[in-house]
Amino acid sequence: MIRKESSTPYVLAELSGSSARTLRVSALT
């Protein structure tokens, strides 16, 4: 993790991306 301020948007994007994948997988299953 590099600086919290710089990594925050990246983390948020990663979390939203992972949640979107989970929703897609759960919807397909």
C-alpha positions as a Markdown table, in Angstrom:
| # | Residue | x | y | z |
|---|---|---|---|---|
| 1 | Met | 0.0 | 0.0 | 0.0 |
| 2 | Ile | 1.5 | 3.3 | -1.1 |
| 3 | Arg | 0.2 | 6.5 | 0.7 |
| 4 | Lys | -3.4 | 6.1 | 1.8 |
| 5 | Glu | -4.6 | 9.2 | -0.1 |
| 6 | Ser | -3.1 | 7.9 | -3.4 |
| 7 | Ser | -4.2 | 4.3 | -2.9 |
| 8 | Thr | -7.8 | 5.2 | -1.7 |
| 9 | Pro | -9.3 | 5.6 | -5.2 |
| 10 | Tyr | -7.4 | 2.5 | -6.4 |
| 11 | Val | -8.7 | 0.5 | -3.5 |
| 12 | Leu | -12.3 | 1.8 | -4.0 |
| 13 | Ala | -12.1 | 0.8 | -7.7 |
| 14 | Glu | -10.7 | -2.6 | -6.9 |
| 15 | Leu | -13.5 | -3.1 | -4.2 |
| 16 | Ser | -16.2 | -2.0 | -6.6 |
| 17 | Gly | -14.7 | -4.3 | -9.3 |
| 18 | Ser | -14.5 | -7.3 | -7.0 |
| 19 | Ser | -18.1 | -6.7 | -5.8 |
| 20 | Ala | -19.3 | -6.4 | -9.4 |
| 21 | Arg | -17.7 | -9.7 | -10.2 |
| 22 | Thr | -19.3 | -11.3 | -7.2 |
| 23 | Leu | -22.7 | -10.0 | -8.2 |
| 24 | Arg | -22.2 | -11.3 | -11.7 |
| 25 | Val | -21.1 | -14.7 | -10.5 |
| 26 | Ser | -24.0 | -15.0 | -8.0 |
| 27 | Ala | -26.4 | -13.9 | -10.8 |
| 28 | Leu | -25.1 | -16.5 | -13.2 |
| 29 | Thr | -25.1 | -19.3 | -10.7 |
